[in-house]
Amino acid sequence: MLETLSLMGAGFLNALTPLNLILMVLATALGITIGCLPGLSAAMGVALLLPVTFGMDPATGLIVLGGIYCGAIFGGSISAILIHTPGTPASAATAIEGYELTKKGMAAKALSVACFASFCGGLLSCISLYFFSPFLAQLAMQFKSPEYFWLSIFGLTIIAGVSSKSLIKGFISGILGLLISTIGMDPMEGVERFMFGESTLYNGVNVTCALIGLFSMSQVMILAEKKIIERAKAAKFTGSLIISGKDIKRLMPTITRSWVIGNILGILPGAGATIACFMGYNEARRFSHHKEEFGKGSIEGVAGSEAANNAVTGGSLIPTLTLGIPGESVTAVLMGGLIIHGLQPGPELFTSYAGMTYTFFAGFVLVQFAMLLVGLLGCRLFAQVSRLSDSILIPSIFILCVVGSFAIHNNFTEVIIMFIFGIIGYLVRKLDLNAAAIVLGLILGPIGENGLRRSLYLSDGDPSILFSTPLCWLLIVLCVLGTASPWLMSLWEKRVQKLADK
């Protein structure tokens, strides 16, 4: 114990050197800038800057990459809030409430809440990174194919929460996402499915392209249409950047729940920040005492999404560093950086290279403060984007959509895919379906399919394997509760109302 505390203290002393502090602030600011731009995800930012770190000390290089990682996850919320265009997939749920707040002239408050929630989620995830790595890594090891199947089903029950207007339309949207997720090479038999001879679809539809189309290009079409009819312009920016003590007290239960959600999902390979943001948003809505604000601009919805997706950052590093199992795409790139620096993820990082590891941990903590500082100082400047005229906004978003889609793999086919999803997103809005539910189906479909088919393959077709472990049953119970939650919460609200009337 004393040795661990000594390593932690030495790590902070090493991380607080002037060079490390300057680099982490610059890296965080660069990460926020990357996150603001649709299509330039956190993974892309880390991958682009990875060669720059080759000449650095391994700990310093990892701190720089960590700054880009955390900054980009938060940065995605800026464009999501201001122009309804998630900069990264992890901010898709933030756009639901954030843009409604912007239209009310509360862009500054939405951004400051997102920044504060991101800071809290990221900082709390560092606690897990420091103290709970062994336990959480063991939990991740318990998830096998049957558990991943039920995890995907549980994720799909979130549709019941994000579909506030019509549950039926929400499930239709989710099924549409599941159908789209079947495009690509069959994971078990290697048979082409709905690829139309296009090799770009070998690994399925690129989720980033789909998100850019559904949220960004469809927004261009909506803005263009409203320009012809009458566009609802964002209200004048007059809000304060300071979060009141009353707001913090209201948001902390939501942030704490989202921290737990984000940490757990962060350590599960394949889950990641995109699913976490929807789960955090869903739980914020489920437990809120102000449900009437959701869909019209709720700071709890913004905080729930942003705290969860930033809590993933620390959680995803746990299996990466302890087991060599990346929690998501960004940590896979980070693991590549470790290997390039001659470091092998695993127990040796906490023994032979413990000094470097705890310096990185300390730097990761300090990155959260850098993100809070840069985010709050830049909020007022960022918020002015919502006042841009249509003549600037529409072509700017259009160009970012095209460039962002092409930049993913330097492939023009993915630009076409983005346009197709833009049309789908436009029709989804016109038919009052749910774009968020489509994204959930698209992401969770492969996880559920792989889990189900591999389970049945291992058991020679015996479905009892899906009910073979206590963890499976725990997830089944959560699935039932998740599906029934709108009904149960409605009954509870009626009971409370009756008691209040008496």
Beta strands, then each sheet from edge to edge (+ up, - down):
strand 1: 184-185
strand 2: 192-193
sheet 1: 1+ 2-
end
